[in-house]
């Protein structure tokens, strides 16, 4: 990992510490998603829900390993501004495209294909975004849903869908707040 990226990740982690809040995302979740994206050799990555850009940094590092790119979407104006500043300092900034707007408007306009998708959205929107994006995900692609343990009750329909739909293999990985990893079977 580029030392500049390591420093930036620690800085983003420290911001939450100074605000006396727990980090929004555990470092282990970022590390897991980074390794998973590298294992899949993902070159077209999509993140729906940028927040402060922390997970985007991990995804961009994985994209760089495969000469790929990350498109990240954020619906909140304040979070998009925070992320813009953070991502602008990344050693992989040229691999990141940040789009801001209403997610329900942005997602249908995306041009795939994507081979790796991270849904880090309000639990009530996760299934809608999954269904909207599904045809844009490559055969053999991966769709991850963050906070699958912490928000399991709110994600009950999403979790049932990805476990019961033919052509998908899905597993809950107990890292961070839980990441549901779904594989689109070729």
C-alpha atoms as an extended CHARMM CRD file, in Angstrom:
* protein
*
       186  EXT
         1         1  UNK       CA              0.0000000000        0.0000000000        0.0000000000  PROA      1               0.0000000000
         2         2  UNK       CA              1.1750000000        3.4840000000       -0.8360000000  PROA      2               0.0000000000
         3         3  UNK       CA              2.3270000000        5.1240000000        2.4410000000  PROA      3               0.0000000000
         4         4  UNK       CA              0.3600000000        8.2690000000        1.5490000000  PROA      4               0.0000000000
         5         5  UNK       CA             -2.8150000000        6.1910000000        1.4300000000  PROA      5               0.0000000000
         6         6  UNK       CA             -2.0150000000        4.5770000000        4.7690000000  PROA      6               0.0000000000
         7         7  UNK       CA             -1.5690000000        8.0160000000        6.3230000000  PROA      7               0.0000000000
         8         8  UNK       CA             -4.8210000000        9.2730000000        4.7980000000  PROA      8               0.0000000000
         9         9  UNK       CA             -6.7630000000        6.2320000000        6.0380000000  PROA      9               0.0000000000
        10        10  UNK       CA             -5.4270000000        6.7740000000        9.5700000000  PROA      10              0.0000000000
        11        11  UNK       CA             -6.3440000000       10.4510000000        9.3640000000  PROA      11              0.0000000000
        12        12  UNK       CA             -9.9400000000        9.6670000000        8.3710000000  PROA      12              0.0000000000
        13        13  UNK       CA            -10.1010000000        7.1490000000       11.2310000000  PROA      13              0.0000000000
        14        14  UNK       CA             -8.7920000000        9.7840000000       13.6650000000  PROA      14              0.0000000000
        15        15  UNK       CA            -11.4710000000       12.3260000000       12.7180000000  PROA      15              0.0000000000
        16        16  UNK       CA            -14.1040000000       10.0800000000       14.2880000000  PROA      16              0.0000000000
        17        17  UNK       CA            -11.8900000000        9.5950000000       17.3370000000  PROA      17              0.0000000000
        18        18  UNK       CA            -11.5030000000       13.3390000000       17.8660000000  PROA      18              0.0000000000
        19        19  UNK       CA            -15.2690000000       13.7520000000       17.6050000000  PROA      19              0.0000000000
        20        20  UNK       CA            -15.5070000000       11.0710000000       20.3190000000  PROA      20              0.0000000000
        21        21  UNK       CA            -17.5220000000        8.9100000000       17.9750000000  PROA      21              0.0000000000
        22        22  UNK       CA            -16.7220000000        5.3750000000       16.9160000000  PROA      22              0.0000000000
        23        23  UNK       CA            -15.4410000000        5.0990000000       13.3580000000  PROA      23              0.0000000000
        24        24  UNK       CA            -18.3220000000        4.7550000000       10.9050000000  PROA      24              0.0000000000
        25        25  UNK       CA            -16.6190000000        1.7460000000        9.3600000000  PROA      25              0.0000000000
        26        26  UNK       CA            -14.1820000000       -0.6880000000       10.9580000000  PROA      26              0.0000000000
        27        27  UNK       CA            -10.7250000000       -0.8360000000        9.3600000000  PROA      27              0.0000000000
        28        28  UNK       CA            -11.2150000000       -4.6020000000        8.9910000000  PROA      28              0.0000000000
        29        29  UNK       CA            -14.2380000000       -3.9890000000        6.7540000000  PROA      29              0.0000000000
        30        30  UNK       CA            -12.1520000000       -1.7850000000        4.4780000000  PROA      30              0.0000000000
        31        31  UNK       CA             -9.3420000000       -4.3330000000        4.4200000000  PROA      31              0.0000000000
        32        32  UNK       CA            -11.7810000000       -7.1430000000        3.6390000000  PROA      32              0.0000000000
        33        33  UNK       CA            -13.4200000000       -5.2750000000        0.7590000000  PROA      33              0.0000000000
        34        34  UNK       CA             -9.9830000000       -4.3180000000       -0.5890000000  PROA      34              0.0000000000
        35        35  UNK       CA             -8.7900000000       -7.9310000000       -0.6100000000  PROA      35              0.0000000000
        36        36  UNK       CA            -12.0890000000       -9.2080000000       -2.0410000000  PROA      36              0.0000000000
        37        37  UNK       CA            -11.9560000000       -6.6830000000       -4.8980000000  PROA      37              0.0000000000
        38        38  UNK       CA             -8.3420000000       -7.6750000000       -5.5950000000  PROA      38              0.0000000000
        39        39  UNK       CA             -9.2040000000      -11.3880000000       -5.5650000000  PROA      39              0.0000000000
        40        40  UNK       CA            -11.9460000000      -10.8060000000       -8.1170000000  PROA      40              0.0000000000
        41        41  UNK       CA             -9.5870000000       -8.6430000000      -10.2080000000  PROA      41              0.0000000000
        42        42  UNK       CA            -12.3200000000       -6.0270000000      -10.3680000000  PROA      42              0.0000000000
        43        43  UNK       CA            -11.7020000000       -3.1840000000      -12.7980000000  PROA      43              0.0000000000
        44        44  UNK       CA            -15.1280000000       -1.4890000000      -12.7680000000  PROA      44              0.0000000000
        45        45  UNK       CA            -16.1100000000       -0.8740000000       -9.1640000000  PROA      45              0.0000000000
        46        46  UNK       CA            -19.2230000000        0.9190000000       -7.9640000000  PROA      46              0.0000000000
        47        47  UNK       CA            -19.9520000000        2.2110000000       -4.4950000000  PROA      47              0.0000000000
        48        48  UNK       CA            -23.4570000000        3.4140000000       -3.6950000000  PROA      48              0.0000000000
        49        49  UNK       CA            -23.1460000000        5.5130000000       -0.5420000000  PROA      49              0.0000000000
        50        50  UNK       CA            -19.7700000000        7.2740000000       -0.3630000000  PROA      50              0.0000000000
        51        51  UNK       CA            -20.2190000000        8.8370000000        3.0730000000  PROA      51              0.0000000000
        52        52  UNK       CA            -16.8090000000       10.2660000000        4.0880000000  PROA      52              0.0000000000
        53        53  UNK       CA            -14.9270000000        8.3510000000        1.3810000000  PROA      53              0.0000000000
        54        54  UNK       CA            -13.2200000000        5.9120000000        3.7470000000  PROA      54              0.0000000000
        55        55  UNK       CA            -14.3040000000        2.7290000000        1.9710000000  PROA      55              0.0000000000
        56        56  UNK       CA            -13.8060000000        4.4470000000       -1.3800000000  PROA      56              0.0000000000
        57        57  UNK       CA            -10.1160000000        4.7990000000       -0.5160000000  PROA      57              0.0000000000
        58        58  UNK       CA             -9.8770000000        1.0440000000        0.0740000000  PROA      58              0.0000000000
        59        59  UNK       CA            -11.7420000000        0.2800000000       -3.1640000000  PROA      59              0.0000000000
        60        60  UNK       CA             -9.5840000000        2.6790000000       -5.1900000000  PROA      60              0.0000000000
        61        61  UNK       CA             -6.4350000000        0.9770000000       -3.9210000000  PROA      61              0.0000000000
        62        62  UNK       CA             -7.8530000000       -2.3580000000       -5.1140000000  PROA      62              0.0000000000
        63        63  UNK       CA             -8.8790000000       -0.8100000000       -8.4450000000  PROA      63              0.0000000000
        64        64  UNK       CA             -5.3430000000        0.5070000000       -8.9460000000  PROA      64              0.0000000000
        65        65  UNK       CA             -3.9790000000       -3.0310000000       -8.5770000000  PROA      65              0.0000000000
        66        66  UNK       CA             -6.0990000000       -4.0930000000      -11.5790000000  PROA      66              0.0000000000
        67        67  UNK       CA             -5.7480000000       -0.8220000000      -13.5280000000  PROA      67              0.0000000000
        68        68  UNK       CA             -9.4270000000       -0.1500000000      -12.8000000000  PROA      68              0.0000000000
        69        69  UNK       CA            -11.7290000000        2.6520000000      -11.6840000000  PROA      69              0.0000000000
        70        70  UNK       CA            -14.2500000000        3.3550000000       -8.9310000000  PROA      70              0.0000000000
        71        71  UNK       CA            -17.4940000000        5.2450000000       -9.4190000000  PROA      71              0.0000000000
        72        72  UNK       CA            -18.9680000000        6.3440000000       -6.1160000000  PROA      72              0.0000000000
        73        73  UNK       CA            -22.3690000000        7.9350000000       -5.4760000000  PROA      73              0.0000000000
        74        74  UNK       CA            -23.4040000000       10.0760000000       -2.5230000000  PROA      74              0.0000000000
        75        75  UNK       CA            -26.8330000000       11.5520000000       -1.8390000000  PROA      75              0.0000000000
        76        76  UNK       CA            -25.9710000000       13.8480000000        1.0620000000  PROA      76              0.0000000000
        77        77  UNK       CA            -24.4960000000       17.2690000000        0.1700000000  PROA      77              0.0000000000
        78        78  UNK       CA            -22.3580000000       17.5620000000        3.3110000000  PROA      78              0.0000000000
        79        79  UNK       CA            -20.9930000000       14.0050000000        3.0180000000  PROA      79              0.0000000000
        80        80  UNK       CA            -20.2180000000       14.5620000000       -0.6750000000  PROA      80              0.0000000000
        81        81  UNK       CA            -18.1560000000       17.6550000000        0.2010000000  PROA      81              0.0000000000
        82        82  UNK       CA            -16.2730000000       15.7860000000        2.9320000000  PROA      82              0.0000000000
        83        83  UNK       CA            -15.6330000000       12.8930000000        0.5570000000  PROA      83              0.0000000000
        84        84  UNK       CA            -14.5030000000       15.2190000000       -2.2340000000  PROA      84              0.0000000000
        85        85  UNK       CA            -11.8040000000       16.6580000000        0.0420000000  PROA      85              0.0000000000
        86        86  UNK       CA            -10.7050000000       13.2300000000        1.2870000000  PROA      86              0.0000000000
        87        87  UNK       CA            -10.6970000000       11.5640000000       -2.1330000000  PROA      87              0.0000000000
        88        88  UNK       CA             -8.8710000000       14.5020000000       -3.6840000000  PROA      88              0.0000000000
        89        89  UNK       CA             -5.9090000000       13.6880000000       -1.4330000000  PROA      89              0.0000000000
        90        90  UNK       CA             -5.7970000000       10.0050000000       -2.3950000000  PROA      90              0.0000000000
        91        91  UNK       CA             -2.7950000000        8.7790000000       -4.3790000000  PROA      91              0.0000000000
        92        92  UNK       CA             -5.4440000000        7.0900000000       -6.5620000000  PROA      92              0.0000000000
        93        93  UNK       CA             -7.6350000000       10.1550000000       -7.0790000000  PROA      93              0.0000000000
        94        94  UNK       CA             -7.4980000000        9.7920000000      -10.8810000000  PROA      94              0.0000000000
        95        95  UNK       CA             -9.2110000000        6.4040000000      -10.5230000000  PROA      95              0.0000000000
        96        96  UNK       CA            -12.1770000000        7.7930000000       -8.5630000000  PROA      96              0.0000000000
        97        97  UNK       CA            -15.3050000000        9.4360000000       -9.9330000000  PROA      97              0.0000000000
        98        98  UNK       CA            -17.5430000000       10.9420000000       -7.2450000000  PROA      98              0.0000000000
        99        99  UNK       CA            -21.1090000000       11.7460000000       -8.2560000000  PROA      99              0.0000000000
       100       100  UNK       CA            -23.5340000000       13.6120000000       -6.0200000000  PROA      100             0.0000000000
       101       101  UNK       CA            -27.3110000000       13.5810000000       -6.2500000000  PROA      101             0.0000000000
       102       102  UNK       CA            -30.3910000000       11.6730000000       -5.2380000000  PROA      102             0.0000000000
       103       103  UNK       CA            -29.3430000000        8.0170000000       -5.3170000000  PROA      103             0.0000000000
       104       104  UNK       CA            -32.6630000000        6.8530000000       -6.7110000000  PROA      104             0.0000000000
       105       105  UNK       CA            -32.0330000000        9.2230000000       -9.6440000000  PROA      105             0.0000000000
       106       106  UNK       CA            -28.3280000000        8.4340000000      -10.1380000000  PROA      106             0.0000000000
       107       107  UNK       CA            -28.3710000000        4.6340000000       -9.9530000000  PROA      107             0.0000000000
       108       108  UNK       CA            -30.6420000000        4.0300000000      -12.9930000000  PROA      108             0.0000000000
       109       109  UNK       CA            -28.4320000000        6.3400000000      -15.1050000000  PROA      109             0.0000000000
       110       110  UNK       CA            -25.2480000000        4.3540000000      -14.5220000000  PROA      110             0.0000000000
       111       111  UNK       CA            -23.5950000000        2.7040000000      -17.4700000000  PROA      111             0.0000000000
       112       112  UNK       CA            -22.2150000000       -0.6990000000      -16.5650000000  PROA      112             0.0000000000
       113       113  UNK       CA            -20.9650000000       -3.2190000000      -16.5770000000  PROA      113             0.0000000000
       114       114  UNK       CA            -19.6380000000       -3.3650000000      -13.0270000000  PROA      114             0.0000000000
       115       115  UNK       CA            -17.7760000000       -6.3510000000      -11.6620000000  PROA      115             0.0000000000
       116       116  UNK       CA            -17.7840000000       -5.2170000000       -8.0300000000  PROA      116             0.0000000000
       117       117  UNK       CA            -20.5450000000       -3.2730000000       -6.2650000000  PROA      117             0.0000000000
       118       118  UNK       CA            -20.7080000000       -2.0350000000       -2.6970000000  PROA      118             0.0000000000
       119       119  UNK       CA            -24.1010000000       -0.9900000000       -1.3330000000  PROA      119             0.0000000000
       120       120  UNK       CA            -23.5340000000        1.1820000000        1.7270000000  PROA      120             0.0000000000
       121       121  UNK       CA            -26.9640000000        2.7550000000        1.8370000000  PROA      121             0.0000000000
       122       122  UNK       CA            -29.9800000000        3.1090000000        4.0540000000  PROA      122             0.0000000000
       123       123  UNK       CA            -31.1700000000       -0.4470000000        4.6610000000  PROA      123             0.0000000000
       124       124  UNK       CA            -34.6380000000        0.3650000000        3.3070000000  PROA      124             0.0000000000
       125       125  UNK       CA            -33.0710000000        1.2250000000       -0.0870000000  PROA      125             0.0000000000
       126       126  UNK       CA            -30.6820000000       -1.7300000000       -0.4150000000  PROA      126             0.0000000000
       127       127  UNK       CA            -33.0120000000       -4.1650000000       -2.2010000000  PROA      127             0.0000000000
       128       128  UNK       CA            -34.2430000000       -1.4750000000       -4.5800000000  PROA      128             0.0000000000
       129       129  UNK       CA            -30.6720000000       -0.5710000000       -5.5580000000  PROA      129             0.0000000000
       130       130  UNK       CA            -29.7170000000       -4.2500000000       -5.8660000000  PROA      130             0.0000000000
       131       131  UNK       CA            -32.5790000000       -4.9020000000       -8.2850000000  PROA      131             0.0000000000
       132       132  UNK       CA            -31.8790000000       -1.7290000000      -10.2670000000  PROA      132             0.0000000000
       133       133  UNK       CA            -28.1800000000       -2.5750000000      -10.6420000000  PROA      133             0.0000000000
       134       134  UNK       CA            -28.4140000000       -6.3290000000      -11.0980000000  PROA      134             0.0000000000
       135       135  UNK       CA            -28.3740000000       -6.3730000000      -14.9120000000  PROA      135             0.0000000000
       136       136  UNK       CA            -25.3530000000       -4.0360000000      -14.8800000000  PROA      136             0.0000000000
       137       137  UNK       CA            -23.2980000000       -6.4860000000      -12.8190000000  PROA      137             0.0000000000
       138       138  UNK       CA            -21.1200000000       -8.8140000000      -14.8570000000  PROA      138             0.0000000000
       139       139  UNK       CA            -21.5530000000      -12.5560000000      -14.7430000000  PROA      139             0.0000000000
       140       140  UNK       CA            -19.1570000000      -13.6450000000      -12.0040000000  PROA      140             0.0000000000
       141       141  UNK       CA            -19.4330000000      -10.2240000000      -10.3830000000  PROA      141             0.0000000000
       142       142  UNK       CA            -19.8050000000       -9.4870000000       -6.6800000000  PROA      142             0.0000000000
       143       143  UNK       CA            -22.3180000000       -7.2880000000       -4.8610000000  PROA      143             0.0000000000
       144       144  UNK       CA            -21.6020000000       -6.4600000000       -1.2210000000  PROA      144             0.0000000000
       145       145  UNK       CA            -24.0570000000       -4.9480000000        1.2240000000  PROA      145             0.0000000000
       146       146  UNK       CA            -22.5250000000       -3.2440000000        4.2570000000  PROA      146             0.0000000000
       147       147  UNK       CA            -24.0360000000       -3.2850000000        7.7720000000  PROA      147             0.0000000000
       148       148  UNK       CA            -25.7700000000       -6.6260000000        7.1940000000  PROA      148             0.0000000000
       149       149  UNK       CA            -25.4550000000       -7.6550000000       10.8430000000  PROA      149             0.0000000000
       150       150  UNK       CA            -26.0320000000       -4.2580000000       12.4480000000  PROA      150             0.0000000000
       151       151  UNK       CA            -29.1440000000       -3.6630000000       10.3360000000  PROA      151             0.0000000000
       152       152  UNK       CA            -30.2460000000       -7.2700000000        9.8170000000  PROA      152             0.0000000000
       153       153  UNK       CA            -33.8490000000       -6.5660000000       10.8090000000  PROA      153             0.0000000000
       154       154  UNK       CA            -34.1650000000       -3.7000000000        8.3250000000  PROA      154             0.0000000000
       155       155  UNK       CA            -32.4080000000       -5.8000000000        5.6460000000  PROA      155             0.0000000000
       156       156  UNK       CA            -34.5800000000       -8.8950000000        6.1040000000  PROA      156             0.0000000000
       157       157  UNK       CA            -36.1410000000       -8.6070000000        2.6150000000  PROA      157             0.0000000000
       158       158  UNK       CA            -32.7540000000       -7.9520000000        1.0080000000  PROA      158             0.0000000000
       159       159  UNK       CA            -31.1330000000      -10.8990000000        2.7690000000  PROA      159             0.0000000000
       160       160  UNK       CA            -34.0010000000      -13.2390000000        1.8940000000  PROA      160             0.0000000000
       161       161  UNK       CA            -33.8530000000      -12.1450000000       -1.7400000000  PROA      161             0.0000000000
       162       162  UNK       CA            -30.1110000000      -12.7090000000       -2.2160000000  PROA      162             0.0000000000
       163       163  UNK       CA            -30.2520000000      -16.0860000000       -0.4670000000  PROA      163             0.0000000000
       164       164  UNK       CA            -33.2990000000      -17.3980000000       -2.3450000000  PROA      164             0.0000000000
       165       165  UNK       CA            -32.8900000000      -16.0150000000       -5.8910000000  PROA      165             0.0000000000
       166       166  UNK       CA            -31.6030000000      -18.5660000000       -8.4020000000  PROA      166             0.0000000000
       167       167  UNK       CA            -28.2770000000      -17.6340000000       -9.9510000000  PROA      167             0.0000000000
       168       168  UNK       CA            -26.8790000000      -16.0890000000       -6.7860000000  PROA      168             0.0000000000
       169       169  UNK       CA            -24.6440000000      -17.4020000000       -4.0350000000  PROA      169             0.0000000000
       170       170  UNK       CA            -24.5800000000      -15.2660000000       -0.9220000000  PROA      170             0.0000000000
       171       171  UNK       CA            -22.8510000000      -15.3930000000        2.4460000000  PROA      171             0.0000000000
       172       172  UNK       CA            -22.7820000000      -13.1210000000        5.4700000000  PROA      172             0.0000000000
       173       173  UNK       CA            -19.2290000000      -12.2570000000        6.5010000000  PROA      173             0.0000000000
       174       174  UNK       CA            -18.9910000000      -11.1540000000       10.1520000000  PROA      174             0.0000000000
       175       175  UNK       CA            -16.4680000000       -8.3640000000        9.6650000000  PROA      175             0.0000000000
       176       176  UNK       CA            -17.1620000000       -4.8150000000       10.8100000000  PROA      176             0.0000000000
       177       177  UNK       CA            -20.9270000000       -4.3930000000       11.0310000000  PROA      177             0.0000000000
       178       178  UNK       CA            -21.3710000000       -7.4040000000        8.7290000000  PROA      178             0.0000000000
       179       179  UNK       CA            -20.9790000000       -7.5940000000        4.9600000000  PROA      179             0.0000000000
       180       180  UNK       CA            -23.3420000000       -9.6770000000        2.8370000000  PROA      180             0.0000000000
       181       181  UNK       CA            -21.2880000000      -10.8800000000       -0.1400000000  PROA      181             0.0000000000
       182       182  UNK       CA            -23.3320000000      -12.0040000000       -3.1410000000  PROA      182             0.0000000000
       183       183  UNK       CA            -21.8180000000      -13.7080000000       -6.1740000000  PROA      183             0.0000000000
       184       184  UNK       CA            -23.5970000000      -13.5500000000       -9.5330000000  PROA      184             0.0000000000
       185       185  UNK       CA            -23.1520000000      -17.0900000000      -10.8210000000  PROA      185             0.0000000000
       186       186  UNK       CA            -22.0430000000      -17.2410000000      -14.5040000000  PROA      186             0.0000000000
